[in-house]
Amino acid sequence: MGEDVERLKRRTPLLEYLRQHNWAGRPAGRFEYVGLCPLHKESQPSFYVNARKDVFYCHGCGQGGDLIRFVQLSSGLSFRRSLASLDPESAPKADSSAVIEEAATFYQQQLDRCPEALDYLHRRGVHDPALFRELGIGYAPGGTLRRYLTAPSHSFDVLRRIGLINARGADALYQRIVFPLRQGEHIVNLYGRSIGVAFAHRFLPGSKGGLYAWEKVRNCAKVILVEGLFDYVALRQAGFHNVTCSLGTQLNREQLRQLCEGERTVYLTFDVDQNQSGQQAAEQLAHRLVVHGISARRVLLPEGHDPNSFFVQGGDPHQFQSLLEAAQP
């Protein structure tokens, strides 16, 4: 077990994992980075990551440890479930797809019944019911999923193994807007975005799959790539249909392969945040795409904005089109 744990941590460094889950940290020393703590709400950065030692410590909440300890704290999982969530090979395969489909259907049914979820979506500028239905957007209110799924046929152990509930039987995606992530006709994972103060981004154990909604754009000569699902929804609402999402700034092997499978221009529309992590990631990805023969252009949003906030703050489709036309190689 000890050797397996160390091998897993070498394969997934803590800093890389945090960045994949949209943590933005700035350099604070030779090997150190600092940013807002993802384990509690704060306004001043107190969460430090030591990339050489592969550990974290928050001076605000006093929590610290390695990658597995972080997953335990952020996801409410046991040590063994945390290992499973980090290792796709140990995630359930044979019977998980049908159960996740049922969970996604249940979450979709809850969305219109929960005013707090609709209020959150409206604050984020997401307001098109037809698009909700198309994308299968739902809401996890918590406290009811286990009863819904165990009643017909699924045991407690199956739901735990898939990652839908934790050891206490609580909903792992509690109080989160839920997006099903599809690969072909099947849901391969669920993404949950917290509407409260909990760790913002959460996936079920296993792979997040390829690019979001890739089947709709794979034949497009021009593709807009965003990092977040609310960015995706904002652009779809604004009338842009050649959009896909990487679910973070770090693309996995399948996502890179998809972008490079034909001749196209990719418009990298990542966040323009204060520490420039989004633009740095866009620059690095642009270089990787060019190496593979793909034309890449970086879209420069106004300072402090992502596509979602751009439209929430009054931006319109014409203005965004101008940004696309001004995109830099």
C-alpha positions in Angstrom: 0.0 0.0 0.0 2.8 2.4 0.9 4.5 2.0 -2.4 1.2 2.4 -4.3 0.6 5.7 -2.4 4.0 7.1 -3.2 3.7 6.1 -6.9 0.3 7.8 -7.1 1.6 11.0 -5.6 4.6 11.0 -8.0 2.2 10.6 -10.9 -0.1 13.4 -9.7 1.9 16.2 -7.9 -0.2 18.3 -5.5 0.3 21.6 -7.3 -0.7 20.0 -10.7 -3.9 18.6 -9.0 -4.8 21.9 -7.5 -4.3 23.7 -10.9 -6.5 21.1 -12.6 -9.2 22.1 -10.1 -8.8 25.8 -10.9 -6.7 26.8 -7.9 -4.8 30.0 -8.7 -1.5 30.4 -6.8 1.3 32.8 -7.3 5.0 32.2 -6.6 6.0 33.0 -3.0 9.5 31.6 -2.9 11.8 29.2 -4.8 9.4 26.2 -4.5 6.4 27.8 -2.8 3.1 29.1 -4.1 0.3 31.0 -2.2 -3.3 31.5 -3.0 -6.8 31.5 -1.4 -7.6 28.4 0.6 -10.0 26.0 -1.2 -11.0 24.5 2.1 -12.6 27.5 3.6 -13.7 31.0 2.7 -11.1 33.8 3.0 -10.3 37.1 1.4 -6.5 37.1 1.9 -4.3 34.3 0.5 -3.0 32.0 3.3 -2.9 28.6 1.6 0.7 27.6 0.8 1.9 24.8 -1.4 5.5 23.6 -1.4 6.1 22.0 -4.8 9.4 20.4 -3.8 8.0 18.7 -0.7 4.6 18.2 -2.4 2.7 19.4 0.7 0.3 22.2 1.6 -0.5 24.2 4.7 -3.2 26.9 5.3 -2.4 29.5 8.0 -6.1 30.4 8.1 -7.7 27.1 8.9 -4.6 25.2 10.2 -5.0 22.3 7.8 -2.1 20.7 6.1 -0.7 17.6 4.5 -0.1 15.9 1.2 -2.3 15.3 -1.9 -4.3 12.5 -0.4 -5.0 14.5 2.8 -6.2 17.4 0.7 -8.6 15.2 -1.2 -9.9 13.8 2.1 -10.5 17.3 3.5 -12.0 18.8 0.3 -14.2 15.8 -0.7 -15.1 14.3 2.7 -13.8 10.9 1.7 -12.0 8.2 3.6 -8.3 7.5 3.0 -9.1 4.6 0.7 -11.8 6.5 -1.2 -9.4 9.3 -1.7 -6.9 6.9 -3.3 -9.7 5.6 -5.5 -10.7 9.1 -6.6 -7.2 9.9 -7.7 -6.7 6.6 -9.5 -8.9 6.0 -12.6 -8.0 2.4 -12.7 -9.6 1.8 -9.3 -12.8 3.7 -10.2 -15.9 1.5 -10.9 -16.5 0.7 -14.5 -18.9 -2.1 -15.3 -22.0 -0.8 -13.5 -21.2 2.8 -12.9 -22.6 4.3 -16.1 -26.2 3.3 -15.5 -26.1 4.5 -11.8 -24.6 7.8 -12.8 -27.2 8.3 -15.5 -29.9 7.7 -12.8 -28.2 10.2 -10.5 -28.0 12.8 -13.3 -31.7 12.4 -14.0 -32.5 12.8 -10.3 -30.5 16.0 -10.1 -32.2 17.4 -13.2 -35.5 16.9 -11.6 -34.4 18.9 -8.5 -33.3 22.0 -10.4 -36.7 23.6 -10.8 -37.7 22.6 -7.2 -34.9 24.5 -5.5 -35.1 28.3 -5.6 -31.5 28.6 -4.2 -30.1 26.8 -7.3 -32.1 28.9 -9.7 -31.1 32.1 -7.9 -27.4 31.1 -8.1 -27.7 30.4 -11.9 -29.4 33.7 -12.5 -26.6 35.5 -10.6 -24.1 33.8 -12.8 -26.1 35.0 -15.9 -27.4 31.5 -16.7 -31.1 31.8 -17.6 -32.0 29.8 -20.7 -34.3 26.8 -19.6 -34.0 25.2 -23.1 -30.2 25.1 -22.7 -30.6 23.7 -19.1 -32.5 20.8 -20.7 -30.1 20.3 -23.6 -27.1 20.1 -21.3 -28.9 18.2 -18.6 -28.0 20.7 -15.9 -29.2 19.7 -12.5 -28.9 20.4 -8.8 -27.9 18.3 -5.8 -29.8 19.6 -2.8 -28.3 16.8 -0.5 -30.0 14.4 1.8 -32.2 12.6 -0.8 -30.0 11.0 -3.5 -29.2 7.9 -1.4 -32.9 7.2 -0.7 -33.7 7.7 -4.3 -31.0 5.4 -5.7 -31.0 2.7 -3.0 -34.7 2.2 -3.0 -34.9 0.5 -6.5 -31.7 -1.6 -6.8 -28.4 0.1 -5.8 -26.7 -0.8 -2.6 -24.9 1.6 -0.3 -21.6 0.1 -1.2 -22.2 0.6 -4.9 -23.0 4.3 -4.4 -19.9 4.7 -2.2 -17.7 2.9 -4.7 -18.9 5.2 -7.5 -18.3 8.2 -5.3 -21.9 9.6 -5.3 -22.0 9.4 -1.4 -19.4 9.4 1.3 -18.9 7.0 4.2 -21.6 8.8 6.2 -24.1 8.4 3.4 -24.1 12.1 2.5 -24.4 13.3 -1.0 -20.9 13.9 -2.4 -22.2 16.7 -4.6 -24.2 18.4 -1.8 -25.5 21.9 -2.7 -23.9 21.9 -6.2 -25.0 22.7 -9.7 -24.4 19.5 -11.6 -23.3 19.0 -15.2 -23.2 15.5 -16.7 -20.0 14.9 -18.7 -20.7 12.7 -21.7 -18.5 10.6 -23.9 -20.6 9.6 -26.9 -24.0 8.4 -25.6 -22.8 7.7 -22.0 -22.2 9.9 -19.0 -18.6 9.2 -17.8 -18.6 11.6 -14.8 -20.5 14.4 -13.1 -19.1 17.9 -12.4 -20.5 19.8 -9.4 -20.1 23.5 -8.8 -20.7 24.6 -5.2 -23.2 27.4 -4.7 -21.9 27.9 -1.2 -18.5 28.1 0.5 -17.5 24.5 0.0 -14.6 23.5 -2.3 -15.8 25.0 -5.6 -15.1 22.2 -8.1 -15.8 18.5 -7.7 -15.8 15.5 -10.0 -16.7 11.9 -9.2 -13.7 9.5 -9.1 -12.2 8.5 -12.4 -11.6 10.4 -15.7 -13.4 13.5 -16.6 -13.4 12.4 -20.2 -12.6 14.4 -23.3 -13.6 18.0 -24.2 -17.1 19.0 -23.2 -19.7 18.7 -26.0 -17.0 17.9 -28.5 -19.3 16.0 -30.8 -21.1 19.3 -31.6 -17.9 21.1 -32.7 -15.5 18.4 -33.9 -16.1 19.4 -37.6 -15.9 23.2 -37.0 -13.0 25.0 -38.7 -12.9 27.5 -35.8 -13.3 26.3 -32.2 -13.6 28.5 -29.1 -12.0 26.7 -26.1 -12.9 27.9 -22.6 -11.8 26.5 -19.2 -15.1 26.5 -17.3 -18.6 25.2 -17.9 -20.3 28.5 -16.9 -18.1 30.1 -19.6 -19.4 27.5 -22.0 -23.0 28.2 -21.1 -22.5 32.0 -21.3 -21.2 31.7 -24.9 -23.9 29.3 -25.9 -26.5 31.7 -24.6 -24.8 34.6 -26.5 -25.3 32.6 -29.8 -21.8 31.1 -30.2 -22.2 27.4 -31.0 -18.6 26.5 -31.9 -17.6 26.3 -28.2 -16.1 23.5 -26.2 -14.7 23.3 -22.6 -11.6 21.7 -21.2 -12.8 21.7 -17.5 -9.7 23.5 -16.3 -6.6 24.9 -17.9 -4.6 21.6 -18.0 -5.7 19.4 -20.9 -5.5 15.7 -20.6 -4.1 13.5 -23.4 -7.5 12.8 -24.9 -8.5 16.4 -25.0 -5.3 17.4 -26.7 -5.8 14.6 -29.2 -9.3 15.9 -30.0 -8.1 19.4 -30.7 -5.3 18.1 -33.0 -7.3 15.6 -35.0 -8.0 17.9 -37.9 -7.2 21.3 -39.4 -8.7 24.1 -37.4 -8.1 27.4 -35.6 -8.5 27.2 -31.8 -9.4 30.4 -29.9 -8.0 30.0 -26.4 -10.4 32.0 -24.2 -9.0 31.4 -20.6 -9.5 33.6 -17.6 -7.6 36.9 -17.4 -6.9 36.7 -13.7 -4.7 38.8 -11.5 -1.8 36.3 -11.2 -1.9 35.6 -15.0 -2.2 31.9 -14.4 -5.0 31.6 -17.1 -3.0 33.5 -19.7 0.2 31.6 -18.9 -1.7 28.3 -19.4 -3.1 29.6 -22.7 0.3 30.6 -23.9 1.7 27.1 -23.0 -1.2 25.4 -24.7 -0.9 27.6 -27.8 2.7 26.4 -28.2 1.7 22.7 -27.8 -1.0 23.1 -30.5 1.3 24.9 -32.9 3.8 22.0 -32.5 1.0 19.7 -33.7 0.2 21.9 -36.7 -2.9 23.6 -35.2 -3.5 27.3 -35.5 -3.9 28.8 -32.0 -5.0 32.3 -31.1 -5.3 33.8 -27.6 -8.4 35.8 -26.8 -7.6 38.7 -24.5 -10.6 39.5 -22.3 -10.7 42.6 -20.1 -8.6 42.4 -17.0 -10.1 40.3 -14.2 -12.7 38.6 -16.5 -13.6 35.2 -17.8 -16.2 34.7 -20.5 -19.0 34.2 -18.0 -18.2 37.4 -16.1 -17.7 39.3 -19.3 -21.4 38.8 -20.2 -22.7 39.1 -16.7 -21.0 42.5 -16.5 -22.8 43.8 -19.7 -20.7 42.4 -22.5 -22.6 41.5 -25.7 -22.0 39.1 -28.6 -20.8 41.9 -30.9 -18.1 42.9 -28.4 -17.0 39.3 -27.9 -16.8 38.8 -31.6 -14.5 41.8 -31.8 -12.3 40.1 -29.2 -12.2 37.0 -31.3 -11.1 39.0 -34.3 -8.4 40.7 -32.3 -7.1 37.4 -30.9 -3.3 37.1 -30.9 -1.2 34.1 -32.1 
